[in-house]
Amino acid sequence: MLEVQELKKSFGGRQILDGVDLTVKDGEILCIVGPSGAGKTTLLRCITGLEAADSGKFLIDGRPFDPQGTDRSDSVIGVVFQDFNLFPNLTVLENVTLAPTLVLKKAKAAAQQDAENLLKELGLDGKGDLYPYQLSGGQKQRVAIARALAMKPKILCYDEPTSALDPNLRDEVAKLILGLKKDGMTQLVVTHDMEFAQKVADDILQVKALDQQ
């Protein structure tokens, strides 16, 4: 599904990623683990197009892919951010329907129906009219996942999905990720939590800070 070859990225003259290779198979969960400062989030941001790589190749289904390409209407890669990044002034339903209506030009009624179905699947039935401040951390995480899934991505990426949650909610997130795997979703998870990674991963990529190698 996804292949990254010889990815390099530096900031201010400091090399963060130096020739990283990875492969995520269709329907697989790959966890990227390592300590703070090892470049895990930078790697994810390059894959998702939030940062421009200095060099490297990206392939989706064996075909070249530009994460920062101008035609991203097909929403190949979805992102669930570490701090959820929900719009505080929008309801749950509005958060989930915003991108499909603006980017995919989906009709409002269709986007709303899809959003309601996603919220129900993720255990958020009846929460559509609430605002983010009215939700628990686990509920915010599920809204963030619903928002990403609403764009129909081929690959779903998570940046530290358990870092903002209480320990007793980590199993809940693991069940969500494994449930999406059963539905065939390919997933890439950045985490510092090796125990969590071992629960959900088909494969684990360990990265270290370059000055520790």
Backbone hydrogen bonds, N-H to C=O, Kabsch-Sander energy under -0.5 kcal/mol:
donor,donor_aa,acceptor,acceptor_aa,energy
2,L,24,V,-2.4
3,E,59,L,-2.4
4,V,22,L,-2.9
5,Q,57,K,-2.5
7,L,20,V,-2.5
8,K,55,S,-2.3
9,K,17,L,-2.2
11,F,14,R,-2.4
14,R,11,F,-2.4
15,Q,13,G,-0.6
16,I,9,K,-2.6
17,L,9,K,-2.4
19,G,7,L,-1.2
20,V,7,L,-2.4
22,L,4,V,-2.0
24,V,2,L,-2.9
28,E,25,K,-2.3
30,L,28,E,-0.6
30,L,187,Q,-2.5
31,C,29,I,-0.5
31,C,203,D,-2.4
32,I,189,V,-3.2
33,V,31,C,-0.6
33,V,205,L,-2.5
34,G,191,T,-0.6
38,A,35,P,-1.6
43,L,39,G,-2.5
44,L,40,K,-2.1
45,R,41,T,-2.7
46,C,42,T,-2.0
47,I,43,L,-2.1
48,T,44,L,-2.2
49,G,45,R,-0.6
49,G,46,C,-0.6
50,L,45,R,-1.6
51,E,45,R,-1.9
53,A,51,E,-0.5
54,D,8,K,-2.2
55,S,8,K,-1.3
57,K,5,Q,-2.3
59,L,3,E,-2.7
60,I,63,R,-2.8
61,D,1,M,-2.2
63,R,60,I,-1.9
65,F,58,F,-2.7
69,G,66,D,-2.3
72,R,70,T,-1.2
75,S,72,R,-1.8
78,G,155,I,-3.2
80,V,157,C,-2.7
81,F,79,V,-0.6
84,F,81,F,-1.5
85,N,83,D,-2.0
90,L,87,F,-1.6
92,V,130,L,-2.5
93,L,128,G,-2.5
95,N,91,T,-2.6
96,V,92,V,-1.9
97,T,93,L,-2.0
98,L,94,E,-1.4
99,A,95,N,-0.5
101,T,97,T,-1.8
102,L,98,L,-2.4
103,V,99,A,-3.2
104,L,99,A,-1.2
106,K,100,P,-2.5
111,A,107,A,-2.7
112,Q,108,K,-2.4
113,Q,109,A,-2.1
114,D,110,A,-2.4
115,A,111,A,-2.4
116,E,112,Q,-2.5
117,N,113,Q,-2.0
118,L,114,D,-2.4
119,L,115,A,-2.8
120,K,116,E,-2.0
121,E,117,N,-2.3
122,L,118,L,-1.9
123,G,120,K,-1.5
124,L,119,L,-3.7
127,K,124,L,-2.2
130,L,127,K,-1.8
134,Q,131,Y,-2.4
135,L,132,P,-2.0
140,K,136,S,-2.5
141,Q,137,G,-2.1
142,R,138,G,-1.8
143,V,139,Q,-2.3
144,A,140,K,-2.5
145,I,141,Q,-2.0
146,A,142,R,-2.6
147,R,143,V,-2.8
148,A,144,A,-1.8
149,L,145,I,-2.7
150,A,146,A,-1.8
151,M,148,A,-1.3
152,K,149,L,-2.2
154,K,76,V,-1.9
155,I,76,V,-2.1
156,L,186,T,-2.6
157,C,78,G,-3.0
157,C,155,I,-0.5
158,Y,188,L,-2.5
159,D,80,V,-2.3
160,E,158,Y,-0.7
160,E,190,V,-2.4
163,S,160,E,-1.1
165,L,162,T,-1.5
169,L,166,D,-2.2
170,R,167,P,-1.3
171,D,167,P,-0.5
173,V,169,L,-1.8
174,A,170,R,-2.4
175,K,171,D,-2.3
176,L,172,E,-1.9
177,I,173,V,-2.5
178,L,174,A,-2.6
179,G,175,K,-2.2
180,L,176,L,-2.1
181,K,177,I,-1.7
182,K,178,L,-1.7
183,D,179,G,-1.0
184,G,181,K,-2.0
185,M,180,L,-2.4
186,T,154,K,-1.0
187,Q,28,E,-2.6
188,L,156,L,-2.4
189,V,30,L,-2.9
190,V,158,Y,-2.8
190,V,188,L,-0.5
191,T,32,I,-2.5
191,T,189,V,-0.5
194,M,192,H,-1.0
197,A,193,D,-2.4
198,Q,194,M,-2.5
199,K,195,E,-1.0
199,K,196,F,-0.6
200,V,196,F,-1.4
201,A,197,A,-2.8
202,D,29,I,-2.9
203,D,29,I,-1.6
205,L,31,C,-3.1
206,Q,204,I,-0.6
207,V,33,V,-2.8
212,Q,209,A,-2.4
213,Q,210,L,-1.1
